[in-house]
Structure formats: C-alpha cells, structure tokens
Amino acid sequence: MSADKELSVEIYSESNLPTRHGTFRVYVFHNNLDDKEHLAIVKGD
C-alpha cells in the first residue's frame, strides 16, 4: 500500500438500534486504507 494514498470513507448502511438503554444510531462503513468494513454505534449527537 502506498503511503501517499488518501483516505476515503464510504457509509454503506445506517439504521436506528433501539435498546433498553435508549436508541443508538448504527453505521456500517468501509475505508480504502485497510479495505475492511467497520461498525460505529453512536449515542447522541
């Protein structure tokens, strides 16, 4: 992998995730540096 490669992040999917602790926002995204999918679970703004 080239050290000069610019980071690119693409959101594949997002959804609300209701739990007993409140509603979270879930994001599935991919970045080009490690060529993997990632999951972010967000509470609040």
Biopython code that builds the backbone (N, CA, C, O; Angstrom):
import numpy as np
from Bio.PDB.StructureBuilder import StructureBuilder

atoms = [
    (1, "MET", "N", (0.851, -1.182, 0.000)),
    (1, "MET", "CA", (0.000, 0.000, 0.000)),
    (1, "MET", "C", (0.892, 1.237, 0.000)),
    (1, "MET", "O", (1.882, 1.302, 0.729)),
    (2, "SER", "N", (0.541, 2.187, -0.799)),
    (2, "SER", "CA", (1.312, 3.422, -0.918)),
    (2, "SER", "C", (1.070, 4.323, 0.284)),
    (2, "SER", "O", (-0.064, 4.452, 0.746)),
    (3, "ALA", "N", (2.124, 4.945, 0.792)),
    (3, "ALA", "CA", (1.990, 5.875, 1.910)),
    (3, "ALA", "C", (1.281, 7.155, 1.485)),
    (3, "ALA", "O", (0.801, 7.908, 2.331)),
    (4, "ASP", "N", (1.213, 7.407, 0.177)),
    (4, "ASP", "CA", (0.578, 8.617, -0.335)),
    (4, "ASP", "C", (-0.916, 8.444, -0.585)),
    (4, "ASP", "O", (-1.570, 9.379, -1.046)),
    (5, "LYS", "N", (-1.461, 7.286, -0.295)),
    (5, "LYS", "CA", (-2.876, 7.012, -0.550)),
    (5, "LYS", "C", (-3.753, 7.877, 0.357)),
    (5, "LYS", "O", (-3.550, 7.923, 1.570)),
    (6, "GLU", "N", (-4.719, 8.555, -0.239)),
    (6, "GLU", "CA", (-5.620, 9.427, 0.506)),
    (6, "GLU", "C", (-6.780, 8.613, 1.073)),
    (6, "GLU", "O", (-7.344, 7.762, 0.385)),
    (7, "LEU", "N", (-7.130, 8.877, 2.327)),
    (7, "LEU", "CA", (-8.218, 8.173, 2.994)),
    (7, "LEU", "C", (-9.553, 8.488, 2.333)),
    (7, "LEU", "O", (-9.868, 9.645, 2.056)),
    (8, "SER", "N", (-10.319, 7.452, 2.090)),
    (8, "SER", "CA", (-11.676, 7.583, 1.570)),
    (8, "SER", "C", (-12.582, 6.689, 2.412)),
    (8, "SER", "O", (-12.328, 5.491, 2.540)),
    (9, "VAL", "N", (-13.640, 7.268, 2.987)),
    (9, "VAL", "CA", (-14.582, 6.522, 3.822)),
    (9, "VAL", "C", (-15.959, 6.616, 3.186)),
    (9, "VAL", "O", (-16.421, 7.702, 2.838)),
    (10, "GLU", "N", (-16.613, 5.461, 3.036)),
    (10, "GLU", "CA", (-17.942, 5.416, 2.430)),
    (10, "GLU", "C", (-18.895, 4.715, 3.389)),
    (10, "GLU", "O", (-18.622, 3.599, 3.831)),
    (11, "ILE", "N", (-20.018, 5.365, 3.715)),
    (11, "ILE", "CA", (-21.039, 4.743, 4.549)),
    (11, "ILE", "C", (-21.857, 3.811, 3.667)),
    (11, "ILE", "O", (-22.423, 4.238, 2.660)),
    (12, "TYR", "N", (-21.919, 2.534, 4.048)),
    (12, "TYR", "CA", (-22.691, 1.541, 3.300)),
    (12, "TYR", "C", (-24.137, 1.496, 3.769)),
    (12, "TYR", "O", (-25.055, 1.337, 2.965)),
    (13, "SER", "N", (-24.334, 1.636, 5.084)),
    (13, "SER", "CA", (-25.673, 1.481, 5.645)),
    (13, "SER", "C", (-25.742, 2.198, 6.983)),
    (13, "SER", "O", (-24.732, 2.354, 7.669)),
    (14, "GLU", "N", (-26.941, 2.632, 7.348)),
    (14, "GLU", "CA", (-27.162, 3.213, 8.670)),
    (14, "GLU", "C", (-28.577, 2.896, 9.110)),
    (14, "GLU", "O", (-29.481, 2.755, 8.287)),
    (15, "SER", "N", (-28.757, 2.785, 10.424)),
    (15, "SER", "CA", (-30.057, 2.396, 10.949)),
    (15, "SER", "C", (-30.156, 2.778, 12.415)),
    (15, "SER", "O", (-29.141, 2.976, 13.082)),
    (16, "ASN", "N", (-31.388, 2.883, 12.917)),
    (16, "ASN", "CA", (-31.620, 3.057, 14.344)),
    (16, "ASN", "C", (-31.572, 1.696, 15.018)),
    (16, "ASN", "O", (-32.007, 0.694, 14.451)),
    (17, "LEU", "N", (-31.039, 1.670, 16.232)),
    (17, "LEU", "CA", (-30.960, 0.448, 17.019)),
    (17, "LEU", "C", (-31.576, 0.721, 18.392)),
    (17, "LEU", "O", (-30.889, 1.211, 19.288)),
    (18, "PRO", "N", (-32.868, 0.408, 18.567)),
    (18, "PRO", "CA", (-33.497, 0.633, 19.868)),
    (18, "PRO", "C", (-33.029, -0.420, 20.881)),
    (18, "PRO", "O", (-33.012, -1.616, 20.587)),
    (19, "THR", "N", (-32.650, 0.046, 22.076)),
    (19, "THR", "CA", (-32.235, -0.852, 23.155)),
    (19, "THR", "C", (-32.894, -0.389, 24.445)),
    (19, "THR", "O", (-33.544, 0.656, 24.468)),
    (20, "ARG", "N", (-32.736, -1.143, 25.504)),
    (20, "ARG", "CA", (-33.287, -0.730, 26.799)),
    (20, "ARG", "C", (-32.536, 0.479, 27.364)),
    (20, "ARG", "O", (-32.997, 1.107, 28.317)),
    (21, "HIS", "N", (-31.384, 0.803, 26.779)),
    (21, "HIS", "CA", (-30.579, 1.952, 27.204)),
    (21, "HIS", "C", (-30.832, 3.181, 26.340)),
    (21, "HIS", "O", (-30.163, 4.202, 26.498)),
    (22, "GLY", "N", (-31.789, 3.086, 25.435)),
    (22, "GLY", "CA", (-32.093, 4.183, 24.525)),
    (22, "GLY", "C", (-31.830, 3.767, 23.087)),
    (22, "GLY", "O", (-31.400, 2.646, 22.815)),
    (23, "THR", "N", (-32.094, 4.685, 22.179)),
    (23, "THR", "CA", (-31.898, 4.406, 20.761)),
    (23, "THR", "C", (-30.511, 4.858, 20.319)),
    (23, "THR", "O", (-30.103, 5.991, 20.574)),
    (24, "PHE", "N", (-29.809, 3.973, 19.665)),
    (24, "PHE", "CA", (-28.491, 4.246, 19.119)),
    (24, "PHE", "C", (-28.604, 4.336, 17.602)),
    (24, "PHE", "O", (-29.556, 3.824, 17.013)),
    (25, "ARG", "N", (-27.647, 4.977, 16.983)),
    (25, "ARG", "CA", (-27.557, 5.022, 15.526)),
    (25, "ARG", "C", (-26.376, 4.139, 15.141)),
    (25, "ARG", "O", (-25.282, 4.289, 15.686)),
    (26, "VAL", "N", (-26.592, 3.223, 14.209)),
    (26, "VAL", "CA", (-25.561, 2.281, 13.780)),
    (26, "VAL", "C", (-25.152, 2.611, 12.351)),
    (26, "VAL", "O", (-26.004, 2.787, 11.480)),
    (27, "TYR", "N", (-23.850, 2.693, 12.114)),
    (27, "TYR", "CA", (-23.305, 2.984, 10.781)),
    (27, "TYR", "C", (-22.353, 1.865, 10.379)),
    (27, "TYR", "O", (-21.476, 1.479, 11.152)),
    (28, "VAL", "N", (-22.526, 1.352, 9.175)),
    (28, "VAL", "CA", (-21.577, 0.407, 8.587)),
    (28, "VAL", "C", (-20.838, 1.173, 7.502)),
    (28, "VAL", "O", (-21.457, 1.748, 6.606)),
    (29, "PHE", "N", (-19.512, 1.179, 7.585)),
    (29, "PHE", "CA", (-18.744, 1.936, 6.606)),
    (29, "PHE", "C", (-17.495, 1.174, 6.186)),
    (29, "PHE", "O", (-17.083, 0.215, 6.840)),
    (30, "HIS", "N", (-16.911, 1.610, 5.101)),
    (30, "HIS", "CA", (-15.718, 0.987, 4.522)),
    (30, "HIS", "C", (-14.684, 2.075, 4.291)),
    (30, "HIS", "O", (-15.023, 3.182, 3.873)),
    (31, "ASN", "N", (-13.429, 1.762, 4.561)),
    (31, "ASN", "CA", (-12.368, 2.708, 4.192)),
    (31, "ASN", "C", (-11.367, 2.008, 3.286)),
    (31, "ASN", "O", (-11.181, 0.793, 3.359)),
    (32, "ASN", "N", (-10.737, 2.784, 2.446)),
    (32, "ASN", "CA", (-9.842, 2.231, 1.434)),
    (32, "ASN", "C", (-8.432, 1.936, 1.955)),
    (32, "ASN", "O", (-7.645, 1.312, 1.244)),
    (33, "LEU", "N", (-8.096, 2.360, 3.159)),
    (33, "LEU", "CA", (-6.735, 2.129, 3.658)),
    (33, "LEU", "C", (-6.526, 0.692, 4.123)),
    (33, "LEU", "O", (-5.482, 0.098, 3.851)),
    (34, "ASP", "N", (-7.519, 0.123, 4.827)),
    (34, "ASP", "CA", (-7.378, -1.275, 5.254)),
    (34, "ASP", "C", (-8.323, -2.207, 4.497)),
    (34, "ASP", "O", (-8.293, -3.421, 4.698)),
    (35, "ASP", "N", (-9.165, -1.639, 3.624)),
    (35, "ASP", "CA", (-10.084, -2.406, 2.772)),
    (35, "ASP", "C", (-10.984, -3.329, 3.587)),
    (35, "ASP", "O", (-11.221, -4.477, 3.209)),
    (36, "LYS", "N", (-11.491, -2.803, 4.731)),
    (36, "LYS", "CA", (-12.378, -3.574, 5.607)),
    (36, "LYS", "C", (-13.633, -2.770, 5.907)),
    (36, "LYS", "O", (-13.660, -1.547, 5.771)),
    (37, "GLU", "N", (-14.674, -3.492, 6.320)),
    (37, "GLU", "CA", (-15.883, -2.837, 6.790)),
    (37, "GLU", "C", (-15.752, -2.617, 8.297)),
    (37, "GLU", "O", (-15.106, -3.394, 9.000)),
    (38, "HIS", "N", (-16.379, -1.540, 8.776)),
    (38, "HIS", "CA", (-16.342, -1.192, 10.193)),
    (38, "HIS", "C", (-17.744, -0.843, 10.649)),
    (38, "HIS", "O", (-18.607, -0.519, 9.833)),
    (39, "LEU", "N", (-17.971, -0.908, 11.952)),
    (39, "LEU", "CA", (-19.270, -0.607, 12.540)),
    (39, "LEU", "C", (-19.082, 0.458, 13.608)),
    (39, "LEU", "O", (-18.217, 0.336, 14.475)),
    (40, "ALA", "N", (-19.895, 1.502, 13.540)),
    (40, "ALA", "CA", (-19.889, 2.537, 14.571)),
    (40, "ALA", "C", (-21.267, 2.553, 15.215)),
    (40, "ALA", "O", (-22.279, 2.602, 14.517)),
    (41, "ILE", "N", (-21.310, 2.513, 16.548)),
    (41, "ILE", "CA", (-22.558, 2.601, 17.299)),
    (41, "ILE", "C", (-22.516, 3.926, 18.041)),
    (41, "ILE", "O", (-21.641, 4.150, 18.877)),
    (42, "VAL", "N", (-23.481, 4.820, 17.730)),
    (42, "VAL", "CA", (-23.438, 6.198, 18.206)),
    (42, "VAL", "C", (-24.654, 6.481, 19.077)),
    (42, "VAL", "O", (-25.780, 6.144, 18.711)),
    (43, "LYS", "N", (-24.423, 7.099, 20.230)),
    (43, "LYS", "CA", (-25.496, 7.550, 21.118)),
    (43, "LYS", "C", (-25.383, 9.056, 21.245)),
    (43, "LYS", "O", (-24.341, 9.565, 21.659)),
    (44, "GLY", "N", (-26.432, 9.772, 20.898)),
    (44, "GLY", "CA", (-26.413, 11.231, 20.979)),
    (44, "GLY", "C", (-25.893, 11.854, 19.703)),
    (44, "GLY", "O", (-25.765, 11.197, 18.670)),
    (45, "ASP", "N", (-25.593, 13.151, 19.803)),
    (45, "ASP", "CA", (-25.155, 13.895, 18.614)),
    (45, "ASP", "C", (-23.686, 13.738, 18.328)),
    (45, "ASP", "O", (-23.182, 14.307, 17.360)),
]
sb = StructureBuilder()
sb.init_structure("model")
sb.init_model(0)
sb.init_chain("A")
sb.init_seg("    ")
for serial, (resi, resn, name, xyz) in enumerate(atoms, 1):
    if name == "N":
        sb.init_residue(resn, " ", resi, " ")
    sb.init_atom(name, np.array(xyz, "f"), 0.0, 1.0, " ", f" {name:<3s}", serial, name[0])
structure = sb.get_structure()
